[in-house]
């Protein structure tokens, strides 16, 4: 049995070593130690699995148990429920560490731990917390979020067609969800459905659905361009009976849960993008030092040096805005978010990490030349994974719309 990694716990303020330094934006010593510790431990456990995960679109059967042993499940959940008790910023550093090792691992972890687990903790009843969080934190249950629908991608609210109708002590859910990370393997899914379609966006509710519930089934995993090891698929609800007590928040109150969760998602998921981009940059830098052409290392050529300099500046810019945005999320109460400065800030952070991450990975492949075009290379795998970060969690175009709308309200 692999020994479970011990993650340092926060101080009395709820922060691990205090917030990000407000003067120079550096990580505190404690934050840096946490990032380094999880990077090393994750590489030891998962570092050799990336190639197979990509080639076979394979997720290890005990993958979430391995994540639990690593000490990263339930990162932002109090120890009372089996979690690590970290603040959101410190929890995000775990995502940065996992992103450095394997994007597929980071993607499935953040969908489980942030989109599902953190939402249940922040917005769920004490019954839901006690019933689901311990299993999700120990890795015996796998979590997912069911929001996107076949005809409702960017218009997730207005285009939602999944409905939930009260029937005695249950709700009957009908509809489907698509592009659901962990969907094919999930035991617990946080699902949004319209309980009052006539009320539009104000008629949405959130539910915790178990895979064992009658009328629920998951489709097969999709064949994706990148993050191939992280299983993604469709969910179907055919008169799926969900107990009333499995509703998160009040009836018709799902939009508050959703919008607050989206802000945190954008801030939180930015961290794993940073981790993967750091790895692509390191691979390019090492290659520039060792690859010989015309009798010298290609890193001695000014054109390669220019690329490396621009990649460095883009990466450091990503960190500054992403760290600031996630640190700001620490102060969000349950149900808050979805408007104001935090709404614009997290969208801006996810926009810059998505676009700069793609640029850096593209240049990393270019520096590798023909080898970068080979599917089996690590830099190629990271490059193919990078594209999702300009699409998922609200496309880069949607992120711009969010920022502009909030600016025009001022």
N, C-alpha and C positions, 0 to 999 in steps of 0.2 A: 504494500500500500504506500503510495507516495505521500510523504509528509506534507501537511498543509502549510503553506507559507503564512507566516505571521505578518499582518499588515499593521503598521504603526497606527495607533488610535489618535483622534483629535484631542486638542486641549479643551479646557472648560468653555472656550468661546465657540466650540464647534468647528474650528478651523484647524487643520494640520499645520502647525508652525506659523499660524497667522496668515493673513491674506497675501496675495502677490504684492511685492514691494511697490508702493505707490510712487516712488521716486524714479527708480530705474527699471521697473517692470521685471526684474530678475525673479526667478523662483527662490523661495527660501531654502536654506540648507536641508530642512526636513522634506520639503517638496521634491528637491533634487534627489535626495536619498531614496525616496519612495519610487520615483520614476526609474532610477537606475536599478533598484532592487527588483522591481517587477519586470523590467526589460530582461535582466539576466535570467530570472526564473522562468519567464515565458519562453525565452529562446531555448532553454534546456528542455522544456516540455514539448514545445510546438515547432521549434525551428526546423526539424527534419521532416515535418509533415506537409509543408507548403506545396512541394512539387506534386505529390500524389493528390492532394486536395484539388489542385488545379487540373491535372490531367484527367482525373476520374470524376470530377464534380462530387468529391467524397467528403463527408463529414464523419469524423470518428465517433463510433457508437457511444463511447464514454466521454465525449468532448466536454459536456457541461460538468461532469464529475471532475474532470481534469482542471477545469476553470475554478471549481470550488476548492480543490486542493491547492491551487495557486493563490487562493485568498482574494479573488476579485469579484465573486458573486455577492449580490446584495450590498454593493459598495456604499450606497447612500442610504441604506436602511439601518436603523438602530440595532444594536446587538441583542436587544430584547426579542426581536423577531428573527434572529439568526444572521443578521447582516454585519457589515464591517464598521458602520457608524461614522463614515467619512462625510465631510461636506461635499457639495457637488463639484467644486473645483478639484479637490483632491481625488475624487472618484474619476473625474475626467482625465487625470494624469495616468490612471490605469489604462484608459483607452489609448492614450498616446504611446504607452509602452507596448501594448498589444499590436498597435498599428505598425510599429517598428519591426515586428516579428512576422506577422502574417495578416494581411487585410481581411481575409475570410473569417479568421478567428475574431478579429476586432469587430467586424460587422455583426456577426451573430451574437457576440457578447453584448454589444451596446443595444441591440434590439430587445434582447432579453432583459438586460439589467436596467436600462434607462426607460425605454418606451413602454415596457410592461411593468417591471417590478417597482420602479420609482413612482410610476403613476398610481399603482395600487396603494403604495405606502402614503403618498401625498394626499390622495383624494378618496381612498376607500374607507369603508366602515371598519370598526374594530373586528367584526366577524371576518371580513374579507382579509384583513391583515393576518389574523391568527390562522385562518384556514389555508392561505396560499403562500404567504411569504416564507415560512420556514423551508418548505420544499423547494421553492424557487431559489432560495439562498444556499441550499446544500447541493443543488444540481440534480436532485431527483425529479424535478419538474422543469420543463423548458417553456419559456414564455415568448409571446409574440404580440404584435399590435395589428389589429385589423381595421384599417381606415380606407385605403385606396380601393376604388371600384373600377370595373372595366370601362365605364363611360364617365368616370369622374376622377381624373388625375389631379390636375392643377385646381380644378373646381371641386375640391373634396367635399365642401359643405353643400353647395347648391345642387351638385350633381348626384348626391347620395340617393340611392334607391333602396337600400336595405331597410326593412321596416321591423318594428317590434310592437306587437299588439298584446295588451294585457289579457290574460286568460286565467282567472282565478288567482292561484298563488304563483303563477308563472307568466313569463312573456313568451310569445311565439315569434321567433326571428325568421325572416325570409329574405333571401338575397345572396350576394356573393361579394368577395373581396379578392383583389388581385395584387401581384407583386409583393407578397407578404414574406418578409424575411423570417426564417424559422418556421414558416407555415407548415411545411410537410412533416416536421418533427415536433411541433408544439403540443404541449399538454394543456396549456392555459393561454387563452387569447383575450386581450382587451379589445372589445368590438364596439364600434359606433353604429347606431341604427336610429332611424327616425321613429319616434313614438307619437309624434303629432305632425305628419307631413304638411298639413295645412298651415303650420306655423313657420315653415321654412327652416332657416338656420336655428331658430329658437325652439325647434321641436325635436332636437337630437338628444339621445341619451347614451350612456356608456355602460357596458356590461362586461362581466368576467365570464367567459364561456370555457367549459372544459371539453376536451376532445371526446369524452365519454357521453356527453349529453346527446339525447336522441335528436336526430335530424341534422347533426353536424358532421361534415366530412371534409378532409383536406385532399386536394388534388396532388398529382405527382410534381416533383421538382422541375423547374424550368432549366433549360440549357442556356447559360448566360455567357456573355463575352468575358466578364471579369468577376472577381470575388466568387469563383465557381464552387469553392468548397462550402460556402454559406448557402444552405438550402432555401430556395425561394419558390413560392407556388401560390395557388388559389385556395380560397376557403369557400365552402358552400353551406348555406343554411336553408333547410327545407322543413318548415314548421319546427325549428329547433327550440326545444323547451328550456328556458333559462329561469331559475327561481328568482322571484322578486328581490330577495336579499342579495343577489349577485349584481344588482345595479350599483354603479359607482356614482356617488353624488345623488342629487335629487332628480326626479323625472323631468325630462326636457332640459336638464342642466349640463348636458354633455359638451356643449360648445365651449364652456368655460374650462372644463377639463382638457379638451382638445387643444385650445389655443395656448393655454399655459404650458401644456406638454410640448407643443411645437417650438415654442421659444427655447425651452430647456433642451429639446432635441438638437436644435441648430447649434446652440452653444456647446453642448456635450459632444456631439458627433464631430465637431470641428477638430477635436483633439486627436482622434484616431487618424484623421486625414493628415494632420501634422506629423504624426508618427510614421506613417507610410511614406510621406514625402521626404522626411529626414533620411529614411533608409535609401530611397532612390538617389538622393543627393550624395550620400556617403558612397554608394556603389559607383556613381559617376566620378567622384573625386578620386577614389582608389584606382579606377580604370585609367584616368588621366595621368596618374603617377606611374603606372606600370606598363601601359601599352606603348610599344615602340613603333615609330614610323620615321623614315628618313634618318635613321640612326639616333633618334632621341625620343624621350617620352613625349606623348602628345600634349601633356600639360605644359610643356615649354613653349607651345605655340600661342601667340596672343589671341587668336580667335577662340581657342578652347578656354583660355584664361578669362576672356570676356564672358563666355557662357557661364562659367563657374561663379564669377562675381555677381552676375545678374540673378542666378539661381539662389545664391546666398542671401541677397537683399530681399528677394521675394519670400523666401522661407522665414526670415526673421520678421518681416512685416506680417506674415500670417500669424506668427506666435503672439506678437504684441496685441493685435485686435482680438484674437481668439481667447487669449488669457483674460483680457479685460472683460469680454462678454460673459464668459463662464463665471468669473468672479462675481459679476453683477447678478447672475442667476442665484447665487447663494442666498440673497435676501428675499427671493420670491416666496410668498406664502401660497398655500394650496389654493388653486383656482385663479391666482393672479397671472398676469401676462396677457399676450395677445393684443396689446396696444401700447402706445407710448414709447418712451426711449428704449426700453428693453426689447420691444418688438423690432425696432429698427436696428438696434445694436447687434442682436443675435443674427438677424438676416444679413447684416453687413459682414459679420465674422464668417458666416458660412459661405457667403459669396466670394470673399477674398481667398479663403482656404481652398474652395472648390476650383476656382479659376487659376490661381497661382500654382496649386498642386498639380493641375493638369499641365501647365506650362513647364514646370520643373521636371515632371516625369517625361514629357516629350523631349526636352533637351537631354535628359539622362540617357534616353534611348539613342538620340542623335550622337552623343559622345561615344557610345558603345559601337556605333556604326552597324555593320552587318550582323554582329553578334546581338545587338539590341533588338534586331528584327526576328531573332530566333525565339520561338514560343517557349522553349524550355528554360530560358534564362530568367533569373529573378527580376531583373529590371523590366523585362517584358511583361511579367506577371503583374508587377505593381502598376505599370502603365495602363494595362487593360482594366485594372481595378479602379484606377483614378477617375475614369469617366463618370461613374455613378454619382460622384460627389458634385457634379454639375446638374444632376437630374433629381436624385432622391432628396426627400425632406423639403420639397418645394424647389422647382427648377431655378436656375440662375436668373431667368427672366422674372419669375415670381418674386424672388428676393429683391430685385430692383424695384418692383411695384410696391412691395411692403415699405421699403426705405423711403421712396418718394411720397407715398401717402402719409406716412408719419411726419415727414418734413413739412408737407403742405398744411398740416393741422396746426403748426406752431404759429 
